[in-house]
Amino acid sequence: MTSFELFHVIADASSARVRRYLVDHELGQDVTLRNIHYPEANAAFVSHGGQQTPALWDGERLHVGADAIIARLVAFSDVGRNG
């Protein structure tokens, strides 16, 4: 099972767009939300090379920006939630 981490900021419009996509497409169980306001989440974000939110860690690569994140999630959904 693939598990993603979404690094986000609550007040950021791009982050909100991705969170809305997760809700609208019922992907909440596949993505852990990591608010970088919290030190542990921010440390994980930085360890993956994060500099800008929103960013999605897929276990191999950090996808940055709402468009890139949504494209990655669409690809995930197209393959199925087991791959």
N, C-alpha and C positions, 0 to 999 in steps of 0.2 A: 504494500500500500504506500502510495506517495503521500508525503506530508510536507506542506509548505509553511513558511513563516513569512507573514506580511509585516514588515517594519513600517510604521506609520506615525503620523502626528494627528491628534484629534482635530485640531482647528484647520488643518490643511485641506483645501478643496480637492486636490488630486487624490489624497489619501481617502477622503470621503467618497469619491467616485468609485474607487476600487472596493471599498467596504460595501457600498450599495450594490455593486456587481456581485459580490459574494452572496449577499442576501437574495438578490433577484434570481440567481442561478443555483441557489441551495448548495453552496460550496463551503459553508461555514464549518462543517465537520472535517474538511480537508485542509483547512488553513488556520494556523495559530496566529492570532493577532498579537503583535509585539509593539507596544507604544514606546518609542525611544525616549520618552520623558523619564522612564524608569532606568536606573543605572544598569541593571542586569540585561535588559533588552538593548540598551544602547551599546553595551560592551559586545554583545553578540553581533549587532549591526556592524560595528566597526571591525570586528574580527573577520567579517565576510567582505570587507573592503567598502562598506557603505559610506557614502558621503551625502546622499540626497534621498529624500523620501518622496513618494512611497517607493519601497523596494521589496521584492519578493525573492526569498532564498528558496531554491527548489532542491537543495541538497548537493548541487554541483555548481550552480551559477547564481549570481545576483542579477535579477532583472529590475531595471530602474525606470520609473515613470509609469503613469497609469496605462498608457497605450501598450507598452511592452509587457506589463504585468497581465493585462487583460488578454493579450495575444497568447501568452504562456498558458493562462487558465483555459482559454478556448481550446488550445492544442491538447491539454490534459483531458478536457471533457470529451473531445472528439475521439480520443483513443480509448477512453473509458476510465473509470476511477480505480481500476486495478492495475494500471500500468504507468 
